[in-house]
């Protein structure tokens, strides 16, 4: 009997040791479950606060925004109403709001109620005798948090899609803006060139207007001069007829002198003159029909003919004539001095027909050879 009791005591001690070991292990697990439940509850509450409580109000706000002009920039479309983009019709401006109310779990103690309780406050059992979790406060709270998370994800997807549309709209706008700016720069260059042309034309217009005014004044002056000159022309015509008769008389006199073969009353003056070779002057007028001309002599040539003080009579000297600038020096003829106008430095001469090799013209050179 004592042996049986001893065995029972030993078994009891062993069982008490095992129970103590299990109690210690269960205590650690119990504390782990408590800490895990607290951490789970606090984390669930914090996560729930990151969700929006309600779907933002989405209204059509297209009327509040200026639609983009999508018509081409051409001269033909300058005077017509341009087409507009319908981008703002699909834009959800409500997603831009930052002050949406955050979702909160109203009763955090629901997160501790894992099972649905009956009227006595005990967990309900299903037909298999297991505690019922569906519909429990924890289940309802977690499902509500899950719904808010799914709604938040749907909104984020909508925002992502809207961001894609915004990027595409932005890229289209940038491309169009770059094209418009390029056209604008080219237009500025064209405008600058046109403005420069306009300024030049305005200046030329002003000058031309001044010239027109001057020309009008000149025309009026010319009209007045025309009237005066017409009167002068009538007088000159009358005088010309008179001079024509005098020329005929002069021609007869020249022919008479030429036929007499004399050198005139100035033959002694020719003996006193000291004529040197060289160019003496030029022809200023000639008449090859009547064979006389007028020559312009330089001062040295006049001094050789009549002296420095003009003390001698004009000698009947013959000068040669050649074309001005003729390096060959071909002689066109001879002229004989007849009448000197000292103040003007000009001499009336006879053109000697026997020496005439061609017509004597204005600006031909007069020269003398020893």
Buried (B, 14 or more C-beta within 10 A) or exposed (E): EEEEEEEEEEEEEEEEEEEEEEEEEEEEEEEEEEEEBEEEBEEBBEBBEEBBEEEBEEEEBBEEEEBBBEEEBEEEEEEEEEEEEEBBEEBBBBBEEEEBEEBEBEEBEBBEBEBBBEEEEEBBEEEEEEBBBEEBBBBBBBEBBEEBBEBBEEBEEEBEEBEEEEEEBEEBEEEBEEEEEEEEEEEEEEEEEEEEEEEEEEEEEEEEEEEEEEEEEEEEEEEEEEEEEEEEEEEEEEEEEEEEEEBEEBBEEBEEBBEEEEBBEBEEBBEBBEBEEEBBBBBBEBEBEBBBBBBBBBEEBBBBBBBEEEEBBBBBBBBBBBBEEEEEEEBBBBBBBBEBEEEEBBBBBBBBEEBBEEEBBEEBBBBBEE
